[in-house]
Amino acid sequence: MNLKSRIEGLEAKMNANKKHVPGLVYWPQGESFEEARERYRRQHGFDLPPDGHVVQLVAVDSSRGGNNRELSPQEFKEACAG
């Protein structure tokens, strides 16, 4: 048995013992947490579990003049548009 087969076997055992729950990822500049939770419910067919994983991505202006400040919702929409 080679290493790749052993790793695949371990991953299969691990996945069989774990229930996978998708996490919620959202940009606060693009939608509120409540809107993100509603999107999660529509996508997955169930509410975000109380212990569900949430990743909040924050858009910043990392240019020299922007000094890593958080973008406003309007700036975020403009940056995404083009």
N, CA, C and O atoms as a CHARMM CRD file, in Angstrom:
* protein
*
  328
    1    1 MET  N      0.86000  -1.18000   0.00000 PROA 1      0.00000
    2    1 MET  CA     0.00000   0.00000   0.00000 PROA 1      0.00000
    3    1 MET  C      0.90200   1.23900   0.00000 PROA 1      0.00000
    4    1 MET  O      1.78900   1.37600   0.84200 PROA 1      0.00000
    5    2 ASN  N      0.65900   2.13000  -0.95400 PROA 2      0.00000
    6    2 ASN  CA     1.48300   3.34000  -1.01600 PROA 2      0.00000
    7    2 ASN  C      0.88300   4.44800  -0.14600 PROA 2      0.00000
    8    2 ASN  O     -0.23000   4.32700   0.36400 PROA 2      0.00000
    9    3 LEU  N      1.63500   5.50900   0.00500 PROA 3      0.00000
   10    3 LEU  CA     1.22800   6.60900   0.88400 PROA 3      0.00000
   11    3 LEU  C     -0.08000   7.25400   0.42900 PROA 3      0.00000
   12    3 LEU  O     -0.93000   7.59200   1.25300 PROA 3      0.00000
   13    4 LYS  N     -0.23800   7.42400  -0.88800 PROA 4      0.00000
   14    4 LYS  CA    -1.46600   8.04500  -1.40400 PROA 4      0.00000
   15    4 LYS  C     -2.68600   7.20900  -1.01500 PROA 4      0.00000
   16    4 LYS  O     -3.69900   7.76300  -0.58800 PROA 4      0.00000
   17    5 SER  N     -2.60500   5.91800  -1.15100 PROA 5      0.00000
   18    5 SER  CA    -3.72400   5.03800  -0.79200 PROA 5      0.00000
   19    5 SER  C     -4.02400   5.10300   0.69800 PROA 5      0.00000
   20    5 SER  O     -5.18700   5.10600   1.10000 PROA 5      0.00000
   21    6 ARG  N     -2.99600   5.15300   1.50500 PROA 6      0.00000
   22    6 ARG  CA    -3.19000   5.23700   2.95300 PROA 6      0.00000
   23    6 ARG  C     -3.88900   6.54100   3.33800 PROA 6      0.00000
   24    6 ARG  O     -4.79600   6.54700   4.17000 PROA 6      0.00000
   25    7 ILE  N     -3.45800   7.64700   2.72200 PROA 7      0.00000
   26    7 ILE  CA    -4.07700   8.94800   3.00900 PROA 7      0.00000
   27    7 ILE  C     -5.53500   8.94400   2.56700 PROA 7      0.00000
   28    7 ILE  O     -6.40500   9.41200   3.30100 PROA 7      0.00000
   29    8 GLU  N     -5.81100   8.42000   1.37300 PROA 8      0.00000
   30    8 GLU  CA    -7.19200   8.36400   0.88800 PROA 8      0.00000
   31    8 GLU  C     -8.05700   7.51000   1.80500 PROA 8      0.00000
   32    8 GLU  O     -9.21500   7.84700   2.04900 PROA 8      0.00000
   33    9 GLY  N     -7.51200   6.40900   2.31600 PROA 9      0.00000
   34    9 GLY  CA    -8.24700   5.56100   3.24500 PROA 9      0.00000
   35    9 GLY  C     -8.55800   6.27600   4.54600 PROA 9      0.00000
   36    9 GLY  O     -9.66800   6.17700   5.06800 PROA 9      0.00000
   37   10 LEU  N     -7.57400   6.99500   5.06800 PROA 10     0.00000
   38   10 LEU  CA    -7.78900   7.77100   6.29500 PROA 10     0.00000
   39   10 LEU  C     -8.82400   8.86600   6.09000 PROA 10     0.00000
   40   10 LEU  O     -9.67600   9.08400   6.95100 PROA 10     0.00000
   41   11 GLU  N     -8.75700   9.56100   4.94800 PROA 11     0.00000
   42   11 GLU  CA    -9.73600  10.61600   4.65800 PROA 11     0.00000
   43   11 GLU  C    -11.13800  10.03900   4.53700 PROA 11     0.00000
   44   11 GLU  O    -12.10000  10.64700   5.00500 PROA 11     0.00000
   45   12 ALA  N    -11.26500   8.86400   3.90900 PROA 12     0.00000
   46   12 ALA  CA   -12.58000   8.23400   3.76700 PROA 12     0.00000
   47   12 ALA  C    -13.15400   7.87800   5.14000 PROA 12     0.00000
   48   12 ALA  O    -14.34000   8.09100   5.38800 PROA 12     0.00000
   49   13 LYS  N    -12.31900   7.33600   6.03300 PROA 13     0.00000
   50   13 LYS  CA   -12.78400   7.00700   7.38500 PROA 13     0.00000
   51   13 LYS  C    -13.18500   8.26600   8.14200 PROA 13     0.00000
   52   13 LYS  O    -14.20000   8.28600   8.83900 PROA 13     0.00000
   53   14 MET  N    -12.38700   9.30700   8.00100 PROA 14     0.00000
   54   14 MET  CA   -12.67000  10.55500   8.69200 PROA 14     0.00000
   55   14 MET  C    -13.99300  11.14800   8.19400 PROA 14     0.00000
   56   14 MET  O    -14.81000  11.60300   8.99500 PROA 14     0.00000
   57   15 ASN  N    -14.20400  11.14400   6.87400 PROA 15     0.00000
   58   15 ASN  CA   -15.42500  11.71000   6.30800 PROA 15     0.00000
   59   15 ASN  C    -16.65700  10.89600   6.68400 PROA 15     0.00000
   60   15 ASN  O    -17.74500  11.45200   6.82900 PROA 15     0.00000
   61   16 ALA  N    -16.49800   9.59600   6.84100 PROA 16     0.00000
   62   16 ALA  CA   -17.62700   8.74200   7.21800 PROA 16     0.00000
   63   16 ALA  C    -18.07000   9.02600   8.65500 PROA 16     0.00000
   64   16 ALA  O    -19.23300   8.81200   8.99900 PROA 16     0.00000
   65   17 ASN  N    -17.16100   9.50100   9.48200 PROA 17     0.00000
   66   17 ASN  CA   -17.47000   9.74700  10.88500 PROA 17     0.00000
   67   17 ASN  C    -17.89300  11.17600  11.17100 PROA 17     0.00000
   68   17 ASN  O    -18.17200  11.50900  12.32300 PROA 17     0.00000
   69   18 LYS  N    -17.94700  12.02500  10.16500 PROA 18     0.00000
   70   18 LYS  CA   -18.22100  13.43400  10.36400 PROA 18     0.00000
   71   18 LYS  C    -19.36000  13.89900   9.47600 PROA 18     0.00000
   72   18 LYS  O    -19.41300  13.56300   8.29300 PROA 18     0.00000
   73   19 LYS  N    -20.25800  14.66200  10.04200 PROA 19     0.00000
   74   19 LYS  CA   -21.30300  15.28800   9.24000 PROA 19     0.00000
   75   19 LYS  C    -20.76400  16.62500   8.73900 PROA 19     0.00000
   76   19 LYS  O    -20.32000  17.46000   9.52600 PROA 19     0.00000
   77   20 HSD  N    -20.80800  16.81700   7.42900 PROA 20     0.00000
   78   20 HSD  CA   -20.30100  18.05900   6.85300 PROA 20     0.00000
   79   20 HSD  C    -21.38300  19.12900   6.89200 PROA 20     0.00000
   80   20 HSD  O    -22.51400  18.89300   6.46700 PROA 20     0.00000
   81   21 VAL  N    -21.04100  20.28200   7.39000 PROA 21     0.00000
   82   21 VAL  CA   -21.95000  21.41800   7.43400 PROA 21     0.00000
   83   21 VAL  C    -21.28500  22.57100   6.69800 PROA 21     0.00000
   84   21 VAL  O    -20.20900  23.01800   7.09200 PROA 21     0.00000
   85   22 PRO  N    -21.91300  23.05400   5.63700 PROA 22     0.00000
   86   22 PRO  CA   -21.30100  24.16600   4.91500 PROA 22     0.00000
   87   22 PRO  C    -21.21800  25.41600   5.78300 PROA 22     0.00000
   88   22 PRO  O    -22.10000  25.67000   6.60400 PROA 22     0.00000
   89   23 GLY  N    -20.18100  26.17500   5.60300 PROA 23     0.00000
   90   23 GLY  CA   -20.00900  27.41200   6.36000 PROA 23     0.00000
   91   23 GLY  C    -20.58400  28.59000   5.60500 PROA 23     0.00000
   92   23 GLY  O    -20.88000  28.50400   4.41400 PROA 23     0.00000
   93   24 LEU  N    -20.73500  29.68000   6.31200 PROA 24     0.00000
   94   24 LEU  CA   -21.25700  30.90900   5.73600 PROA 24     0.00000
   95   24 LEU  C    -20.10600  31.88400   5.53700 PROA 24     0.00000
   96   24 LEU  O    -19.39000  32.21900   6.48000 PROA 24     0.00000
   97   25 VAL  N    -19.93800  32.33500   4.29600 PROA 25     0.00000
   98   25 VAL  CA   -18.90600  33.32100   3.97400 PROA 25     0.00000
   99   25 VAL  C    -19.61500  34.52900   3.37500 PROA 25     0.00000
  100   25 VAL  O    -20.42900  34.39200   2.46100 PROA 25     0.00000
  101   26 TYR  N    -19.30300  35.70000   3.89200 PROA 26     0.00000
  102   26 TYR  CA   -19.95300  36.89700   3.34700 PROA 26     0.00000
  103   26 TYR  C    -19.06400  38.12400   3.50900 PROA 26     0.00000
  104   26 TYR  O    -18.15300  38.15800   4.33600 PROA 26     0.00000
  105   27 TRP  N    -19.36300  39.13500   2.68500 PROA 27     0.00000
  106   27 TRP  CA   -18.71200  40.44800   2.75000 PROA 27     0.00000
  107   27 TRP  C    -19.67700  41.38200   3.45700 PROA 27     0.00000
  108   27 TRP  O    -20.76800  41.61700   2.93700 PROA 27     0.00000
  109   28 PRO  N    -19.33300  41.92700   4.61500 PROA 28     0.00000
  110   28 PRO  CA   -20.26300  42.82900   5.29700 PROA 28     0.00000
  111   28 PRO  C    -20.56400  44.09100   4.48000 PROA 28     0.00000
  112   28 PRO  O    -21.60500  44.71700   4.67600 PROA 28     0.00000
  113   29 GLN  N    -19.67200  44.46300   3.57900 PROA 29     0.00000
  114   29 GLN  CA   -19.93800  45.63500   2.74700 PROA 29     0.00000
  115   29 GLN  C    -21.00100  45.33700   1.69500 PROA 29     0.00000
  116   29 GLN  O    -21.65600  46.24900   1.19200 PROA 29     0.00000
  117   30 GLY  N    -21.17200  44.05100   1.36200 PROA 30     0.00000
  118   30 GLY  CA   -22.12200  43.68600   0.31900 PROA 30     0.00000
  119   30 GLY  C    -23.47100  43.24400   0.83900 PROA 30     0.00000
  120   30 GLY  O    -24.47400  43.37900   0.13800 PROA 30     0.00000
  121   31 GLU  N    -23.52100  42.71600   2.06200 PROA 31     0.00000
  122   31 GLU  CA   -24.77600  42.26600   2.64400 PROA 31     0.00000
  123   31 GLU  C    -24.64700  42.21000   4.15600 PROA 31     0.00000
  124   31 GLU  O    -23.55300  42.04500   4.69500 PROA 31     0.00000
  125   32 SER  N    -25.77400  42.34900   4.82800 PROA 32     0.00000
  126   32 SER  CA   -25.76500  42.25900   6.28600 PROA 32     0.00000
  127   32 SER  C    -25.66500  40.79200   6.69700 PROA 32     0.00000
  128   32 SER  O    -25.84400  39.89500   5.87300 PROA 32     0.00000
  129   33 PHE  N    -25.37900  40.55600   7.96800 PROA 33     0.00000
  130   33 PHE  CA   -25.30800  39.18900   8.46400 PROA 33     0.00000
  131   33 PHE  C    -26.65400  38.48700   8.30700 PROA 33     0.00000
  132   33 PHE  O    -26.69700  37.30300   7.97400 PROA 33     0.00000
  133   34 GLU  N    -27.74500  39.20100   8.54100 PROA 34     0.00000
  134   34 GLU  CA   -29.07800  38.62200   8.40000 PROA 34     0.00000
  135   34 GLU  C    -29.34300  38.23400   6.94300 PROA 34     0.00000
  136   34 GLU  O    -29.91000  37.17500   6.67500 PROA 34     0.00000
  137   35 GLU  N    -28.93100  39.09200   6.00300 PROA 35     0.00000
  138   35 GLU  CA   -29.08600  38.76500   4.57700 PROA 35     0.00000
  139   35 GLU  C    -28.23700  37.55300   4.20600 PROA 35     0.00000
  140   35 GLU  O    -28.66800  36.70200   3.42800 PROA 35     0.00000
  141   36 ALA  N    -27.04400  37.47700   4.75900 PROA 36     0.00000
  142   36 ALA  CA   -26.16700  36.33900   4.48700 PROA 36     0.00000
  143   36 ALA  C    -26.76800  35.04800   5.04100 PROA 36     0.00000
  144   36 ALA  O    -26.69300  34.00200   4.39600 PROA 36     0.00000
  145   37 ARG  N    -27.36200  35.11800   6.23200 PROA 37     0.00000
  146   37 ARG  CA   -28.01300  33.93100   6.79900 PROA 37     0.00000
  147   37 ARG  C    -29.19300  33.48200   5.93800 PROA 37     0.00000
  148   37 ARG  O    -29.41300  32.28400   5.76000 PROA 37     0.00000
  149   38 GLU  N    -29.94500  34.43400   5.40700 PROA 38     0.00000
  150   38 GLU  CA   -31.06700  34.09600   4.52600 PROA 38     0.00000
  151   38 GLU  C    -30.56200  33.45800   3.23000 PROA 38     0.00000
  152   38 GLU  O    -31.15400  32.49700   2.73900 PROA 38     0.00000
  153   39 ARG  N    -29.47600  33.98800   2.68000 PROA 39     0.00000
  154   39 ARG  CA   -28.87600  33.40600   1.46900 PROA 39     0.00000
  155   39 ARG  C    -28.42400  31.97300   1.74700 PROA 39     0.00000
  156   39 ARG  O    -28.61400  31.08500   0.91600 PROA 39     0.00000
  157   40 TYR  N    -27.82600  31.75300   2.92000 PROA 40     0.00000
  158   40 TYR  CA   -27.39000  30.42300   3.33700 PROA 40     0.00000
  159   40 TYR  C    -28.59600  29.47100   3.36100 PROA 40     0.00000
  160   40 TYR  O    -28.52000  28.35100   2.85500 PROA 40     0.00000
  161   41 ARG  N    -29.69500  29.92200   3.94700 PROA 41     0.00000
  162   41 ARG  CA   -30.89200  29.08800   4.03600 PROA 41     0.00000
  163   41 ARG  C    -31.42200  28.73200   2.64800 PROA 41     0.00000
  164   41 ARG  O    -31.81300  27.59000   2.40400 PROA 41     0.00000
  165   42 ARG  N    -31.43600  29.71100   1.74000 PROA 42     0.00000
  166   42 ARG  CA   -31.90100  29.44200   0.37300 PROA 42     0.00000
  167   42 ARG  C    -30.96700  28.46700  -0.34600 PROA 42     0.00000
  168   42 ARG  O    -31.43900  27.57400  -1.04800 PROA 42     0.00000
  169   43 GLN  N    -29.66500  28.62200  -0.18400 PROA 43     0.00000
  170   43 GLN  CA   -28.69900  27.77700  -0.87900 PROA 43     0.00000
  171   43 GLN  C    -28.69700  26.34400  -0.37800 PROA 43     0.00000
  172   43 GLN  O    -28.60000  25.41000  -1.17300 PROA 43     0.00000
  173   44 HSD  N    -28.80400  26.16000   0.93800 PROA 44     0.00000
  174   44 HSD  CA   -28.61400  24.84000   1.52000 PROA 44     0.00000
  175   44 HSD  C    -29.89200  24.17800   2.00900 PROA 44     0.00000
  176   44 HSD  O    -29.88700  22.98800   2.32300 PROA 44     0.00000
  177   45 GLY  N    -30.98100  24.92400   2.07800 PROA 45     0.00000
  178   45 GLY  CA   -32.24700  24.34000   2.47400 PROA 45     0.00000
  179   45 GLY  C    -32.45400  24.20000   3.97100 PROA 45     0.00000
  180   45 GLY  O    -33.42400  23.57700   4.40100 PROA 45     0.00000
  181   46 PHE  N    -31.57000  24.76100   4.76600 PROA 46     0.00000
  182   46 PHE  CA   -31.74300  24.75600   6.22000 PROA 46     0.00000
  183   46 PHE  C    -31.04200  25.96600   6.79600 PROA 46     0.00000
  184   46 PHE  O    -30.16600  26.55300   6.16100 PROA 46     0.00000
  185   47 ASP  N    -31.44100  26.33900   8.02100 PROA 47     0.00000
  186   47 ASP  CA   -30.85200  27.50700   8.67500 PROA 47     0.00000
  187   47 ASP  C    -29.41100  27.25000   9.08800 PROA 47     0.00000
  188   47 ASP  O    -29.00200  26.10600   9.28500 PROA 47     0.00000
  189   48 LEU  N    -28.65800  28.31700   9.21400 PROA 48     0.00000
  190   48 LEU  CA   -27.29100  28.22800   9.71700 PROA 48     0.00000
  191   48 LEU  C    -27.33700  27.68100  11.14200 PROA 48     0.00000
  192   48 LEU  O    -28.00700  28.26200  11.99600 PROA 48     0.00000
  193   49 PRO  N    -26.64700  26.58600  11.41400 PROA 49     0.00000
  194   49 PRO  CA   -26.66800  26.03100  12.77100 PROA 49     0.00000
  195   49 PRO  C    -26.07500  27.02400  13.77500 PROA 49     0.00000
  196   49 PRO  O    -25.23200  27.84200  13.40800 PROA 49     0.00000
  197   50 PRO  N    -26.50900  26.96000  15.03700 PROA 50     0.00000
  198   50 PRO  CA   -25.97500  27.87700  16.05300 PROA 50     0.00000
  199   50 PRO  C    -24.45900  27.78400  16.18700 PROA 50     0.00000
  200   50 PRO  O    -23.80200  28.77200  16.51500 PROA 50     0.00000
  201   51 ASP  N    -23.90100  26.59700  15.93500 PROA 51     0.00000
  202   51 ASP  CA   -22.45000  26.42900  16.01600 PROA 51     0.00000
  203   51 ASP  C    -21.80700  26.40200  14.63100 PROA 51     0.00000
  204   51 ASP  O    -20.67800  25.93500  14.47800 PROA 51     0.00000
  205   52 GLY  N    -22.53100  26.90600  13.61200 PROA 52     0.00000
  206   52 GLY  CA   -22.00600  26.92000  12.24700 PROA 52     0.00000
  207   52 GLY  C    -20.83500  27.88100  12.10000 PROA 52     0.00000
  208   52 GLY  O    -20.71600  28.86600  12.82800 PROA 52     0.00000
  209   53 HSD  N    -19.98200  27.56700  11.14400 PROA 53     0.00000
  210   53 HSD  CA   -18.81000  28.40100  10.89900 PROA 53     0.00000
  211   53 HSD  C    -19.19300  29.61300  10.05600 PROA 53     0.00000
  212   53 HSD  O    -19.88500  29.48600   9.04600 PROA 53     0.00000
  213   54 VAL  N    -18.73400  30.79100  10.48200 PROA 54     0.00000
  214   54 VAL  CA   -18.99700  32.03500   9.76100 PROA 54     0.00000
  215   54 VAL  C    -17.66500  32.70700   9.47600 PROA 54     0.00000
  216   54 VAL  O    -16.85300  32.91100  10.37800 PROA 54     0.00000
  217   55 VAL  N    -17.45000  33.04800   8.20800 PROA 55     0.00000
  218   55 VAL  CA   -16.24600  33.77100   7.80300 PROA 55     0.00000
  219   55 VAL  C    -16.68800  35.11000   7.25500 PROA 55     0.00000
  220   55 VAL  O    -17.44000  35.17900   6.28300 PROA 55     0.00000
  221   56 GLN  N    -16.22200  36.16300   7.87800 PROA 56     0.00000
  222   56 GLN  CA   -16.54700  37.51500   7.44700 PROA 56     0.00000
  223   56 GLN  C    -15.31700  38.08100   6.74600 PROA 56     0.00000
  224   56 GLN  O    -14.27300  38.27200   7.37000 PROA 56     0.00000
  225   57 LEU  N    -15.44500  38.34600   5.45400 PROA 57     0.00000
  226   57 LEU  CA   -14.35500  38.92900   4.68200 PROA 57     0.00000
  227   57 LEU  C    -14.52200  40.44200   4.68600 PROA 57     0.00000
  228   57 LEU  O    -15.61000  40.95100   4.41600 PROA 57     0.00000
  229   58 VAL  N    -13.46700  41.14600   4.98500 PROA 58     0.00000
  230   58 VAL  CA   -13.53600  42.60500   5.04400 PROA 58     0.00000
  231   58 VAL  C    -12.67800  43.16200   3.91400 PROA 58     0.00000
  232   58 VAL  O    -11.49600  42.83500   3.80000 PROA 58     0.00000
  233   59 ALA  N    -13.28000  44.00000   3.08900 PROA 59     0.00000
  234   59 ALA  CA   -12.55900  44.62500   1.98500 PROA 59     0.00000
  235   59 ALA  C    -11.84000  45.87100   2.49900 PROA 59     0.00000
  236   59 ALA  O    -12.43300  46.71500   3.17100 PROA 59     0.00000
  237   60 VAL  N    -10.56600  45.96700   2.17400 PROA 60     0.00000
  238   60 VAL  CA    -9.78400  47.12700   2.59800 PROA 60     0.00000
  239   60 VAL  C     -9.09200  47.74900   1.39300 PROA 60     0.00000
  240   60 VAL  O     -8.86700  47.09400   0.37500 PROA 60     0.00000
  241   61 ASP  N     -8.76700  49.00300   1.53100 PROA 61     0.00000
  242   61 ASP  CA    -7.98500  49.71200   0.51900 PROA 61     0.00000
  243   61 ASP  C     -6.53000  49.57800   0.92100 PROA 61     0.00000
  244   61 ASP  O     -6.05600  50.26800   1.82400 PROA 61     0.00000
  245   62 SER  N     -5.82600  48.68200   0.24300 PROA 62     0.00000
  246   62 SER  CA    -4.43000  48.43300   0.61300 PROA 62     0.00000
  247   62 SER  C     -3.45300  49.23100  -0.23800 PROA 62     0.00000
  248   62 SER  O     -2.25700  48.94000  -0.25300 PROA 62     0.00000
  249   63 SER  N     -3.95700  50.23400  -0.94300 PROA 63     0.00000
  250   63 SER  CA    -3.05100  51.09200  -1.69500 PROA 63     0.00000
  251   63 SER  C     -2.25100  51.95400  -0.71700 PROA 63     0.00000
  252   63 SER  O     -2.58500  52.04600   0.46400 PROA 63     0.00000
  253   64 ARG  N     -1.22400  52.56200  -1.21200 PROA 64     0.00000
  254   64 ARG  CA    -0.39700  53.40900  -0.35100 PROA 64     0.00000
  255   64 ARG  C     -1.21200  54.52700   0.28600 PROA 64     0.00000
  256   64 ARG  O     -1.03700  54.83700   1.46500 PROA 64     0.00000
  257   65 GLY  N     -2.08700  55.12000  -0.48300 PROA 65     0.00000
  258   65 GLY  CA    -2.91700  56.20700   0.04100 PROA 65     0.00000
  259   65 GLY  C     -4.08000  55.71500   0.89400 PROA 65     0.00000
  260   65 GLY  O     -4.58300  56.45200   1.74200 PROA 65     0.00000
  261   66 GLY  N     -4.51200  54.47000   0.67300 PROA 66     0.00000
  262   66 GLY  CA    -5.64900  53.93100   1.41000 PROA 66     0.00000
  263   66 GLY  C     -5.31900  53.52400   2.82900 PROA 66     0.00000
  264   66 GLY  O     -6.20000  53.49600   3.68900 PROA 66     0.00000
  265   67 ASN  N     -4.05800  53.20900   3.08400 PROA 67     0.00000
  266   67 ASN  CA    -3.57800  52.90500   4.43300 PROA 67     0.00000
  267   67 ASN  C     -4.36900  51.78200   5.12100 PROA 67     0.00000
  268   67 ASN  O     -4.58400  51.81800   6.33300 PROA 67     0.00000
  269   68 ASN  N     -4.80500  50.77200   4.32200 PROA 68     0.00000
  270   68 ASN  CA    -5.50800  49.58200   4.83600 PROA 68     0.00000
  271   68 ASN  C     -6.79400  49.88600   5.59500 PROA 68     0.00000
  272   68 ASN  O     -7.14500  49.17000   6.53400 PROA 68     0.00000
  273   69 ARG  N     -7.48400  50.92300   5.20300 PROA 69     0.00000
  274   69 ARG  CA    -8.75500  51.23200   5.86100 PROA 69     0.00000
  275   69 ARG  C     -9.85500  50.38600   5.22300 PROA 69     0.00000
  276   69 ARG  O     -9.77400  50.00900   4.05400 PROA 69     0.00000
  277   70 GLU  N    -10.87700  50.10000   6.01400 PROA 70     0.00000
  278   70 GLU  CA   -12.00600  49.30800   5.53700 PROA 70     0.00000
  279   70 GLU  C    -12.83100  50.12800   4.54700 PROA 70     0.00000
  280   70 GLU  O    -13.09300  51.30900   4.77700 PROA 70     0.00000
  281   71 LEU  N    -13.23400  49.50000   3.45400 PROA 71     0.00000
  282   71 LEU  CA   -14.03600  50.18500   2.45100 PROA 71     0.00000
  283   71 LEU  C    -15.47700  50.33500   2.92400 PROA 71     0.00000
  284   71 LEU  O    -16.00000  49.48800   3.64800 PROA 71     0.00000
  285   72 SER  N    -16.09800  51.41500   2.50600 PROA 72     0.00000
  286   72 SER  CA   -17.52600  51.59700   2.78100 PROA 72     0.00000
  287   72 SER  C    -18.30800  50.71500   1.80800 PROA 72     0.00000
  288   72 SER  O    -17.75100  50.25900   0.80900 PROA 72     0.00000
  289   73 PRO  N    -19.59500  50.46700   2.08700 PROA 73     0.00000
  290   73 PRO  CA   -20.40500  49.67600   1.14300 PROA 73     0.00000
  291   73 PRO  C    -20.42100  50.26700  -0.26100 PROA 73     0.00000
  292   73 PRO  O    -20.38000  49.52400  -1.24200 PROA 73     0.00000
  293   74 GLN  N    -20.48000  51.59600  -0.37300 PROA 74     0.00000
  294   74 GLN  CA   -20.49200  52.23800  -1.68600 PROA 74     0.00000
  295   74 GLN  C    -19.16200  52.01500  -2.41600 PROA 74     0.00000
  296   74 GLN  O    -19.15900  51.69200  -3.60400 PROA 74     0.00000
  297   75 GLU  N    -18.05300  52.18100  -1.72800 PROA 75     0.00000
  298   75 GLU  CA   -16.74100  51.94700  -2.33400 PROA 75     0.00000
  299   75 GLU  C    -16.58800  50.49700  -2.75400 PROA 75     0.00000
  300   75 GLU  O    -16.00700  50.21100  -3.80100 PROA 75     0.00000
  301   76 PHE  N    -17.10400  49.57800  -1.94500 PROA 76     0.00000
  302   76 PHE  CA   -17.04700  48.15700  -2.25600 PROA 76     0.00000
  303   76 PHE  C    -17.81000  47.86400  -3.54500 PROA 76     0.00000
  304   76 PHE  O    -17.31500  47.14300  -4.41200 PROA 76     0.00000
  305   77 LYS  N    -19.01300  48.42200  -3.67200 PROA 77     0.00000
  306   77 LYS  CA   -19.82500  48.19200  -4.87600 PROA 77     0.00000
  307   77 LYS  C    -19.14400  48.76900  -6.11100 PROA 77     0.00000
  308   77 LYS  O    -19.17800  48.16700  -7.18500 PROA 77     0.00000
  309   78 GLU  N    -18.52600  49.93500  -5.95500 PROA 78     0.00000
  310   78 GLU  CA   -17.81100  50.54600  -7.07700 PROA 78     0.00000
  311   78 GLU  C    -16.60000  49.69200  -7.47500 PROA 78     0.00000
  312   78 GLU  O    -16.32100  49.53000  -8.66300 PROA 78     0.00000
  313   79 ALA  N    -15.89300  49.15400  -6.49800 PROA 79     0.00000
  314   79 ALA  CA   -14.72900  48.32300  -6.79100 PROA 79     0.00000
  315   79 ALA  C    -15.14500  47.02800  -7.48200 PROA 79     0.00000
  316   79 ALA  O    -14.43600  46.54100  -8.36300 PROA 79     0.00000
  317   80 CYS  N    -16.28200  46.47100  -7.09200 PROA 80     0.00000
  318   80 CYS  CA   -16.75800  45.22500  -7.69600 PROA 80     0.00000
  319   80 CYS  C    -17.29900  45.44500  -9.10500 PROA 80     0.00000
  320   80 CYS  O    -17.27000  44.53600  -9.93500 PROA 80     0.00000
  321   81 ALA  N    -17.79000  46.65200  -9.37300 PROA 81     0.00000
  322   81 ALA  CA   -18.37800  46.94600 -10.68000 PROA 81     0.00000
  323   81 ALA  C    -17.32100  47.09900 -11.78000 PROA 81     0.00000
  324   81 ALA  O    -17.61700  46.89400 -12.95700 PROA 81     0.00000
  325   82 GLY  N    -16.14300  47.44400 -11.41600 PROA 82     0.00000
  326   82 GLY  CA   -15.17800  47.61100 -12.50300 PROA 82     0.00000
  327   82 GLY  C    -13.91500  48.05600 -12.00000 PROA 82     0.00000
  328   82 GLY  O    -12.97700  48.25100 -12.77300 PROA 82     0.00000
